[in-house]
Amino acid sequence: HVQLVESGGGSVQAGGSLRLSCKASGFRYNSYAMAWFRQAPGKEREGVACINVDSQTTTFYADSVKGRFTISRDNVKNTVTLQMNYLSPEDTGTYYCAARLGFTANWGDWREPDYWGQGTQVTVS
C-alpha cells in the first residue's frame, strides 16, 4: 500500500537548521512530482517546495522560503528531502510530504495531490 513517511522534525532555535526526509513506497515514485507543504496553527496548509521528475529536476518554492530551503530527491532510495536553514518562528508548523502524478508547473497543480504523508512537527523558537 502507499506510504509517505516523514521524519526529521523537531524543535530548533531561530537561525538554526533542520533536515526533513520523506520515504515513499507503494507507488511508482519516479513518475511523481514530490512536494513539501506546511500548516501552522490556525492557518491553511501551504506549499513550501516542489521537485519534479523531469530531466531538469525542476523545482519551485514558496516566496517565503526561497534562498533558505532546498528540496532534493533520490530516485533510487525513493526519498525526498527538505533542507531548512535560517529558520524563523514563522516556519513553525506541521510539515507534510505529498506526491502528484506527472509534471507540476506551479502550486495550482497541487490542489489535489495524489498522496499525503502523516506530517512531522517543526517548532522554531
MARZAKOL-341078 format. One record per atom (N, C-alpha, C): residue number from 1; residue in three letters; atom name; z, x, y. Coordinates in steps of 0.1 Angstrom, whole numbers, plus 5000, padded with zeros to 4 digits. Layout:
% MARZAKOL-341078
  nr rest atom   pz   px   py
 NUM  Ala   CA    Z    X    Y
...
END
This chain:
% MARZAKOL-341078
  nr rest atom   pz   px   py
   1  His    N 5000 5008 4988
   1  His   CA 5000 5000 5000
   1  His    C 5000 5009 5012
   2  Val    N 4996 5003 5024
   2  Val   CA 4995 5010 5036
   2  Val    C 5009 5014 5042
   3  Gln    N 5010 5026 5046
   3  Gln   CA 5022 5031 5052
   3  Gln    C 5019 5040 5064
   4  Leu    N 5026 5038 5075
   4  Leu   CA 5026 5048 5086
   4  Leu    C 5041 5051 5088
   5  Val    N 5045 5063 5086
   5  Val   CA 5059 5066 5086
   5  Val    C 5061 5077 5097
   6  Glu    N 5068 5073 5108
   6  Glu   CA 5071 5082 5119
   6  Glu    C 5084 5090 5117
   7  Ser    N 5084 5102 5123
   7  Ser   CA 5096 5110 5122
   7  Ser    C 5096 5119 5135
   8  Gly    N 5108 5125 5137
   8  Gly   CA 5109 5134 5148
   8  Gly    C 5115 5129 5161
   9  Gly    N 5119 5116 5161
   9  Gly   CA 5126 5111 5173
   9  Gly    C 5140 5116 5174
  10  Gly    N 5146 5114 5185
  10  Gly   CA 5160 5118 5187
  10  Gly    C 5163 5118 5202
  11  Ser    N 5174 5125 5205
  11  Ser   CA 5179 5125 5219
  11  Ser    C 5177 5139 5225
  12  Val    N 5173 5139 5237
  12  Val   CA 5170 5152 5244
  12  Val    C 5173 5151 5259
  13  Gln    N 5176 5162 5265
  13  Gln   CA 5178 5162 5279
  13  Gln    C 5165 5162 5287
  14  Ala    N 5166 5157 5299
  14  Ala   CA 5154 5157 5307
  14  Ala    C 5148 5171 5309
  15  Gly    N 5135 5173 5308
  15  Gly   CA 5129 5186 5308
  15  Gly    C 5127 5192 5294
  16  Gly    N 5133 5186 5284
  16  Gly   CA 5131 5191 5271
  16  Gly    C 5119 5186 5264
  17  Ser    N 5118 5189 5251
  17  Ser   CA 5106 5186 5243
  17  Ser    C 5110 5180 5230
  18  Leu    N 5101 5172 5225
  18  Leu   CA 5102 5166 5211
  18  Leu    C 5088 5166 5205
  19  Arg    N 5088 5166 5192
  19  Arg   CA 5076 5165 5184
  19  Arg    C 5077 5154 5174
  20  Leu    N 5068 5144 5176
  20  Leu   CA 5068 5133 5167
  20  Leu    C 5057 5135 5157
  21  Ser    N 5059 5130 5145
  21  Ser   CA 5049 5131 5134
  21  Ser    C 5048 5117 5128
  22  Cys    N 5036 5114 5123
  22  Cys   CA 5033 5102 5116
  22  Cys    C 5025 5105 5103
  23  Lys    N 5031 5101 5092
  23  Lys   CA 5024 5103 5079
  23  Lys    C 5017 5090 5075
  24  Ala    N 5004 5091 5072
  24  Ala   CA 4997 5079 5068
  24  Ala    C 4993 5079 5054
  25  Ser    N 4993 5068 5047
  25  Ser   CA 4989 5066 5033
  25  Ser    C 4985 5052 5031
  26  Gly    N 4977 5051 5020
  26  Gly   CA 4972 5038 5016
  26  Gly    C 4960 5033 5022
  27  Phe    N 4953 5041 5030
  27  Phe   CA 4940 5036 5036
  27  Phe    C 4932 5049 5039
  28  Arg    N 4919 5047 5042
  28  Arg   CA 4910 5058 5044
  28  Arg    C 4912 5064 5058
  29  Tyr    N 4922 5073 5058
  29  Tyr   CA 4927 5079 5071
  29  Tyr    C 4916 5085 5079
  30  Asn    N 4906 5091 5073
  30  Asn   CA 4895 5098 5081
  30  Asn    C 4885 5089 5087
  31  Ser    N 4887 5076 5085
  31  Ser   CA 4878 5066 5091
  31  Ser    C 4885 5059 5103
  32  Tyr    N 4898 5063 5106
  32  Tyr   CA 4906 5056 5116
  32  Tyr    C 4909 5064 5128
  33  Ala    N 4908 5058 5139
  33  Ala   CA 4915 5064 5151
  33  Ala    C 4930 5062 5150
  34  Met    N 4937 5071 5155
  34  Met   CA 4952 5071 5155
  34  Met    C 4957 5071 5169
  35  Ala    N 4968 5065 5171
  35  Ala   CA 4974 5064 5184
  35  Ala    C 4989 5063 5184
  36  Trp    N 4996 5067 5194
  36  Trp   CA 5010 5065 5197
  36  Trp    C 5012 5055 5208
  37  Phe    N 5021 5046 5205
  37  Phe   CA 5025 5036 5215
  37  Phe    C 5040 5038 5217
  38  Arg    N 5045 5032 5228
  38  Arg   CA 5059 5032 5230
  38  Arg    C 5063 5019 5237
  39  Gln    N 5076 5016 5235
  39  Gln   CA 5081 5004 5241
  39  Gln    C 5095 5007 5246
  40  Ala    N 5097 5005 5259
  40  Ala   CA 5110 5007 5265
  40  Ala    C 5118 4994 5265
  41  Pro    N 5131 4994 5265
  41  Pro   CA 5138 4981 5266
  41  Pro    C 5134 4972 5277
  42  Gly    N 5131 4960 5274
  42  Gly   CA 5127 4950 5285
  42  Gly    C 5112 4952 5289
  43  Lys    N 5105 4961 5283
  43  Lys   CA 5091 4963 5288
  43  Lys    C 5081 4961 5276
  44  Glu    N 5069 4959 5280
  44  Glu   CA 5058 4957 5270
  44  Glu    C 5055 4970 5263
  45  Arg    N 5050 4969 5251
  45  Arg   CA 5045 4981 5244
  45  Arg    C 5033 4986 5252
  46  Glu    N 5032 4999 5253
  46  Glu   CA 5021 5006 5260
  46  Glu    C 5015 5017 5252
  47  Gly    N 5002 5019 5253
  47  Gly   CA 4996 5030 5247
  47  Gly    C 4999 5043 5254
  48  Val    N 5002 5054 5246
  48  Val   CA 5006 5067 5251
  48  Val    C 4995 5077 5249
  49  Ala    N 4990 5078 5237
  49  Ala   CA 4980 5088 5234
  49  Ala    C 4972 5083 5222
  50  Cys    N 4959 5087 5222
  50  Cys   CA 4950 5083 5211
  50  Cys    C 4941 5095 5207
  51  Ile    N 4938 5095 5194
  51  Ile   CA 4929 5106 5190
  51  Ile    C 4919 5099 5180
  52  Asn    N 4907 5101 5182
  52  Asn   CA 4896 5096 5174
  52  Asn    C 4893 5106 5162
  53  Val    N 4884 5101 5154
  53  Val   CA 4880 5110 5143
  53  Val    C 4865 5113 5144
  54  Asp    N 4860 5113 5156
  54  Asp   CA 4846 5117 5158
  54  Asp    C 4845 5133 5157
  55  Ser    N 4833 5138 5159
  55  Ser   CA 4831 5152 5158
  55  Ser    C 4838 5160 5169
  56  Gln    N 4840 5153 5181
  56  Gln   CA 4847 5160 5192
  56  Gln    C 4862 5157 5192
  57  Thr    N 4866 5149 5182
  57  Thr   CA 4880 5145 5181
  57  Thr    C 4885 5140 5195
  58  Thr    N 4878 5131 5200
  58  Thr   CA 4880 5125 5214
  58  Thr    C 4894 5120 5215
  59  Thr    N 4901 5124 5226
  59  Thr   CA 4914 5119 5229
  59  Thr    C 4915 5112 5243
  60  Phe    N 4924 5104 5245
  60  Phe   CA 4927 5099 5258
  60  Phe    C 4942 5095 5258
  61  Tyr    N 4948 5095 5271
  61  Tyr   CA 4962 5094 5273
  61  Tyr    C 4965 5084 5284
  62  Ala    N 4977 5079 5283
  62  Ala   CA 4982 5072 5295
  62  Ala    C 4984 5081 5307
  63  Asp    N 4981 5076 5319
  63  Asp   CA 4982 5085 5330
  63  Asp    C 4996 5091 5332
  64  Ser    N 5006 5084 5328
  64  Ser   CA 5020 5088 5329
  64  Ser    C 5024 5100 5321
  65  Val    N 5015 5103 5310
  65  Val   CA 5019 5114 5301
  65  Val    C 5009 5126 5302
  66  Lys    N 4998 5124 5309
  66  Lys   CA 4988 5134 5310
  66  Lys    C 4993 5147 5314
  67  Gly    N 4990 5158 5307
  67  Gly   CA 4995 5171 5311
  67  Gly    C 5008 5174 5305
  68  Arg    N 5015 5164 5299
  68  Arg   CA 5028 5167 5293
  68  Arg    C 5028 5164 5278
  69  Phe    N 5020 5155 5273
  69  Phe   CA 5019 5151 5259
  69  Phe    C 5006 5156 5253
  70  Thr    N 5006 5160 5241
  70  Thr   CA 4994 5163 5234
  70  Thr    C 4994 5157 5220
  71  Ile    N 4983 5150 5217
  71  Ile   CA 4982 5144 5204
  71  Ile    C 4972 5152 5195
  72  Ser    N 4975 5153 5183
  72  Ser   CA 4967 5161 5173
  72  Ser    C 4967 5154 5160
  73  Arg    N 4957 5157 5151
  73  Arg   CA 4957 5151 5138
  73  Arg    C 4953 5161 5128
  74  Asp    N 4958 5159 5116
  74  Asp   CA 4955 5168 5104
  74  Asp    C 4948 5159 5094
  75  Asn    N 4935 5160 5092
  75  Asn   CA 4928 5151 5083
  75  Asn    C 4929 5155 5069
  76  Val    N 4936 5165 5066
  76  Val   CA 4939 5169 5052
  76  Val    C 4952 5164 5048
  77  Lys    N 4962 5165 5057
  77  Lys   CA 4976 5160 5054
  77  Lys    C 4978 5146 5058
  78  Asn    N 4968 5140 5064
  78  Asn   CA 4969 5126 5069
  78  Asn    C 4980 5124 5078
  79  Thr    N 4982 5133 5088
  79  Thr   CA 4992 5132 5097
  79  Thr    C 4987 5132 5112
  80  Val    N 4994 5126 5121
  80  Val   CA 4991 5126 5135
  80  Val    C 5004 5130 5142
  81  Thr    N 5003 5139 5151
  81  Thr   CA 5015 5145 5158
  81  Thr    C 5014 5143 5173
  82  Leu    N 5025 5140 5179
  82  Leu   CA 5026 5139 5193
  82  Leu    C 5036 5150 5198
  83  Gln    N 5031 5160 5205
  83  Gln   CA 5040 5170 5212
  83  Gln    C 5043 5165 5226
  84  Met    N 5056 5163 5229
  84  Met   CA 5060 5158 5241
  84  Met    C 5068 5168 5249
  85  Asn    N 5063 5173 5260
  85  Asn   CA 5070 5183 5268
  85  Asn    C 5074 5177 5282
  86  Tyr    N 5083 5184 5288
  86  Tyr   CA 5088 5179 5301
  86  Tyr    C 5092 5165 5301
  87  Leu    N 5100 5161 5292
  87  Leu   CA 5104 5147 5290
  87  Leu    C 5113 5143 5302
  88  Ser    N 5112 5130 5305
  88  Ser   CA 5120 5124 5316
  88  Ser    C 5126 5112 5310
  89  Pro    N 5136 5106 5317
  89  Pro   CA 5143 5094 5312
  89  Pro    C 5133 5082 5311
  90  Glu    N 5122 5083 5319
  90  Glu   CA 5112 5072 5318
  90  Glu    C 5104 5073 5305
  91  Asp    N 5105 5083 5297
  91  Asp   CA 5099 5084 5284
  91  Asp    C 5107 5078 5273
  92  Thr    N 5119 5074 5276
  92  Thr   CA 5128 5067 5266
  92  Thr    C 5122 5055 5261
  93  Gly    N 5123 5053 5248
  93  Gly   CA 5118 5041 5241
  93  Gly    C 5116 5043 5227
  94  Thr    N 5111 5033 5220
  94  Thr   CA 5107 5034 5206
  94  Thr    C 5092 5037 5205
  95  Tyr    N 5089 5048 5198
  95  Tyr   CA 5075 5052 5197
  95  Tyr    C 5070 5048 5183
  96  Tyr    N 5058 5042 5184
  96  Tyr   CA 5051 5037 5172
  96  Tyr    C 5038 5044 5170
  97  Cys    N 5035 5046 5157
  97  Cys   CA 5022 5052 5153
  97  Cys    C 5013 5040 5149
  98  Ala    N 5000 5041 5153
  98  Ala   CA 4991 5029 5149
  98  Ala    C 4978 5035 5145
  99  Ala    N 4971 5027 5137
  99  Ala   CA 4957 5031 5132
  99  Ala    C 4947 5020 5135
 100  Arg    N 4935 5024 5139
 100  Arg   CA 4925 5014 5142
 100  Arg    C 4912 5019 5136
 101  Leu    N 4905 5011 5128
 101  Leu   CA 4893 5015 5122
 101  Leu    C 4882 5018 5132
 102  Gly    N 4875 5029 5130
 102  Gly   CA 4864 5033 5138
 102  Gly    C 4868 5041 5151
 103  Phe    N 4858 5041 5160
 103  Phe   CA 4860 5048 5173
 103  Phe    C 4866 5039 5183
 104  Thr    N 4875 5045 5191
 104  Thr   CA 4881 5037 5202
 104  Thr    C 4879 5044 5215
 105  Ala    N 4873 5037 5225
 105  Ala   CA 4869 5044 5238
 105  Ala    C 4880 5043 5248
 106  Asn    N 4889 5033 5247
 106  Asn   CA 4899 5031 5257
 106  Asn    C 4910 5022 5251
 107  Trp    N 4920 5019 5259
 107  Trp   CA 4932 5012 5254
 107  Trp    C 4928 4997 5251
 108  Gly    N 4917 4992 5257
 108  Gly   CA 4913 4979 5254
 108  Gly    C 4909 4977 5239
 109  Asp    N 4904 4988 5233
 109  Asp   CA 4900 4988 5219
 109  Asp    C 4912 4988 5210
 110  Trp    N 4924 4989 5216
 110  Trp   CA 4936 4989 5208
 110  Trp    C 4945 4976 5209
 111  Arg    N 4938 4966 5213
 111  Arg   CA 4945 4953 5215
 111  Arg    C 4951 4948 5201
 112  Glu    N 4943 4951 5191
 112  Glu   CA 4948 4947 5177
 112  Glu    C 4946 4958 5167
 113  Pro    N 4956 4967 5167
 113  Pro   CA 4955 4978 5157
 113  Pro    C 4955 4972 5143
 114  Asp    N 4949 4980 5134
 114  Asp   CA 4949 4975 5120
 114  Asp    C 4963 4977 5113
 115  Tyr    N 4970 4988 5117
 115  Tyr   CA 4983 4991 5111
 115  Tyr    C 4992 4997 5121
 116  Trp    N 5005 4994 5119
 116  Trp   CA 5016 4999 5127
 116  Trp    C 5026 5005 5118
 117  Gly    N 5033 5016 5124
 117  Gly   CA 5045 5021 5118
 117  Gly    C 5057 5014 5122
 118  Gln    N 5068 5018 5117
 118  Gln   CA 5081 5011 5120
 118  Gln    C 5088 5016 5133
 119  Gly    N 5083 5027 5138
 119  Gly   CA 5089 5032 5150
 119  Gly    C 5100 5043 5149
 120  Thr    N 5101 5051 5159
 120  Thr   CA 5111 5061 5159
 120  Thr    C 5116 5062 5174
 121  Gln    N 5129 5063 5175
 121  Gln   CA 5136 5062 5188
 121  Gln    C 5136 5076 5195
 122  Val    N 5132 5075 5208
 122  Val   CA 5133 5087 5217
 122  Val    C 5142 5083 5229
 123  Thr    N 5152 5091 5231
 123  Thr   CA 5161 5089 5242
 123  Thr    C 5162 5102 5250
 124  Val    N 5159 5100 5263
 124  Val   CA 5159 5112 5272
 124  Val    C 5169 5109 5283
 125  Ser    N 5179 5118 5285
 125  Ser   CA 5190 5116 5294
 125  Ser    C 5191 5127 5304
END
